[in-house]
Amino acid sequence: MSSISFSEPEESKACQGVDAVSGASALRRDGQVKGSNQYVAELPARDAGADLFRLETVEQYPREHEALTKFAKGEAERNARPELKALPDLPAYDTVFIGYPVWWYGMPMALHAMFDKLDFSGKRIAPFTVHGGSHLGGTDDEIRRLEPSAKVLKGLAISRSDVADEDIPQ
Ligand SMILES: Cc1cc2nc3c(=O)[nH]c(=O)nc-3n(C[C@H](O)[C@H](O)[C@H](O)COP(=O)(O)O)c2cc1C
């Protein structure tokens, strides 16, 4: 079992009463700053022994909210495939959790870059997202379209407001 996440913790704190694409996502967990999807991806690792893999791009994303939203919008509009630092070793796994934020109502382009390069045929994919209001936003169906030979399970959508910014007792 593997738990892959793409997660970009933003440096400013979430603001309230703003639209779905506003607000920041950094959490303090285990004495470290983590993205919310990064944190949730660690749960199957901690509780079921899944191996963790963090998907990262060669070019670092801006940490500041406005700059990040602008950058991500440009990537989506160009249908970009950002270069990835590394790819997970898929053959070793039957079941793969894949977690990502919803960005501009869809999957971040880094996920598209990964799905372009890897073949998930025969794998079970368990998609999840910590989102700001869009739930899965159809991203699980998008994964089904990109990986028709995989078994894509029902996606799990977790609201950002349900992932509290505090350490919990183990
Ligand atoms: C560039 C950008 C675009 C976003 N677009 C959406 C969106 O369309 N719908 C939504 O619900 N949340 C949106 N959000 C909020 C993120 O999905 C949310 O903050 C998420 O929990 C961030 O996860 P992370 O900390 O793992 O990176 C957006 C955030 C950013 C930075």
The ligand as a Gaussian input file, in Angstrom:
#p B3LYP/6-31G(d) Opt

LIG

0 1
 C       -4.080000      27.769000      -6.192000
 C       -5.226000      27.373000      -5.319000
 C       -6.468000      27.137000      -5.870000
 C       -7.513000      26.663000      -5.074000
 N       -8.716000      26.380000      -5.668000
 C       -9.690000      25.800000      -4.913000
 C      -10.928000      25.399000      -5.521000
 O      -11.161000      25.579000      -6.700000
 N      -11.848000      24.797000      -4.735000
 C      -11.628000      24.562000      -3.398000
 O      -12.473000      23.987000      -2.745000
 N      -10.476000      24.951000      -2.802000
 C       -9.509000      25.560000      -3.526000
 N       -8.325000      25.927000      -2.932000
 C       -8.134000      25.634000      -1.500000
 C       -7.340000      24.336000      -1.302000
 O       -7.943000      23.241000      -1.978000
 C       -7.268000      23.996000       0.188000
 O       -6.738000      25.074000       0.896000
 C       -6.459000      22.737000       0.434000
 O       -6.774000      22.233000       1.712000
 C       -4.963000      22.957000       0.344000
 O       -4.320000      21.722000       0.547000
 P       -2.760000      21.586000       0.918000
 O       -2.552000      22.270000       2.228000
 O       -2.564000      20.112000       1.036000
 O       -1.966000      22.184000      -0.184000
 C       -7.303000      26.452000      -3.692000
 C       -6.048000      26.733000      -3.133000
 C       -5.034000      27.191000      -3.925000
 C       -3.699000      27.473000      -3.317000

